[in-house]
Amino acid sequence: MVAIVLLAAVWFRFDPAPTIVDNWGSSLIHPHPHDAFWLRIAEFRSPAVLGIGSVLAGLVVAGRDRGRALVCLVGPALAVALTEYVLKTLIARRSAPFLDFPSGTTTAVAALATSWVLAVPRRWRPVVTGVGAVVVVLECVAVVTLQWHLATDALGGILVGVGVLLLLDGGLHLVVRSRRRADRSGTTGATDVA
């Protein structure tokens, strides 16, 4: 997912014009820059929601998997920081005075939704995934309706938000498994020598 965003970043760096996907999104979603409903939906990306949601997700999983709890706690903020301070600056796709690609709003909401999918027990994941998907889609519609972003900006934010969380979680668990294997083989080797 992150690799797709990086490829799109190269494209938009040299050709920031709206794509076919952007034109299609604009034809489906009519602009309402001051619509109160969509402004409320956009508030899901606020630092307070991101912080409280991340802490709660971390607490939900802390008893089962401390590494995953850490990912849920810091992953969403890391994904947003990557979007806002690295990717947007490097890509510099701009509309009006704002840097657009990828959307920090959808990055935040997608990352938080992913942290909850990772945090809950397996039996709850389909339900949490469904709820998270609805919230993320609403957020995408909100940023396009409010004319904050083009459709590809919103999709890029989803890819960064989900991708960063999955990379952190997968990487952390890979390191933990490797250490356990190394510890077991070290222990086995020590008993063989003795």
N, C-alpha and C positions, 0 to 999 in steps of 0.2 A: 504494500500500500504506500509506504513512504517512498519507495523507488518510483512509483507512478507519479507521485507529486513532484519528485525531483526531475523526472523527464518533462512533465508539464511546465515546471519552472524554467527549464532551458527554453522551451517553446515560447512561453509568455515573455521571457526576458527579451527575445528578439522580435516577437510579434504579439503585442499585448491586446490586439483588437478582439472584439467579441467573436466567439466561435459559433458553429452551428448549434451546439448545445446551449449556448447563451441565448441565441436568437429563439430557439425552441422554448426555453424557460421563460423568456420575456413574453412570448405569445400566449403562454398558458397562465402566467401569473401577472395580473394587472397591477401597476404601481399605485400604492396608497401611502406616500411617505410619512403621514402623520396619524395613521390608523392606530387607535388606542389598543385594540386587541393584539395586533402584531407587535406593538411596542412592549406590551406585557410579556408576550412570548419571548421576545429578545432579551428580557431581563433574566432569563434562565442562565445566561452566561456571566452574570455578575460575580465579582470576586467573593461575595458572601455565600452565594449558592455553591460556587465551585469549592470554596474552602470547607463549608459545613458538609456538603455531599461527599467530599473526599475523605474527611475525617470519619464520617459515619460508615462509609464503605470499608475503610481500613479496620474499624472496630468490629464490623460484621465478620470479617475473615481472620482477625488476629488470633483467635483461639485455635484455628485450624492450620494456618499457614502464615507465619510472621513475614516471610519474604513477600508474599502476595499482598499482605497488609501494607507493607512499605510502598509497593508499586501503586496500590490504590490511593495511598496518602499523597505521594509526591508526583505520580505520573501525570494527572491532569494539568497541574501547574507547569510541569516541565513541557508538556505538549503545547500549551498556550505560549510559554516563553519562547520555544523554538519557532512557533509561527510568527509571533509579533516582533521578535528581536533579531531573528536570523533570516527566516525564509522571506518574509515581506520585504526586508531591506535588500536582500540579494536579488530578488525577482523584480521588484519595483514596478509591478503592474499597477497602474494608477487610474482612478476615476475621481474627478474633482480633486480635492486636496489629500485624499486618502490612499494609502497603499492597500491593495485589495486581495491579492492571492497569496496564500489561502485565507479563507475567512477565519478570523480569530474567534468569532462568535460560535460558528459551527464546530470549530476545533474543540472549544471548551465543553460544549454540550455532548459531543460525540465521545470525548475522552472520559467525561464523568459517567455517561451511560455505560461505557465499556468497563470502567472500574467497578460498577455495580454488577455487571454480568460476571466479572471475574470473582467478585466477593461472595455472592450468594452460593448456597449449596447447589449441586448439579440439578436436583429436582426442580428448583425454582428458576433455573436459567432460561427456559423457553418463555416464561411469563415476563421476566425482567427484560429479556431481549426484545420481546414484542412492545412492551411499554417504552423502552429506550428508543426503539426504532421510530415509534410514533412521535416522540418528543423531538428527535433529531430531524425528522421530516418537517415537522412544524417549524422548527428553527430555520431550516433551509428556506421554506416558503416565506418566513418572516423577513429574513435578510434581503431576499429578492423583492418582496412586496414593498419594503421600506426603502428600496433602492440603495441599500448599503453595499450590495455585492451583486455580481453576475452569478449565474447558476454554476459555472465552473469554479468560481471562488468558494461557493458553499460546498460543492462536492470535494474540492481539495481539502477543505477544513475537516470534513468527515474522515477522509483518508489519513490525514495527519493524526487526528484525535484517536482513532481506532488503532492505527498502525503503531504509534509510539507506545501505547499501553501494551499491545501484544508483543512488541519487540522487547520492552522492559521485562515483562512477565516471563516470556520465553527465555530470554537471555539469563535472567536470574535463576530460573529453574534448571537451565542447562549447566550453569556453574555449580549449583548445589549438587546436582546428580554426579557431575564429574568429580567433585571433592569426595562425595560418599564412596564412589568407586575407587578412587585413589586411596582413601582411608582403609577400605576393605582389603584392597590388594596389598597395602603396606602392612596391615595387621596379619594377613595370611602369610606374607613373606617372612614376617618376624617369627611366627609360630613354626614355620617350616625349618628355619635355621636352628631354633631352640630344640 
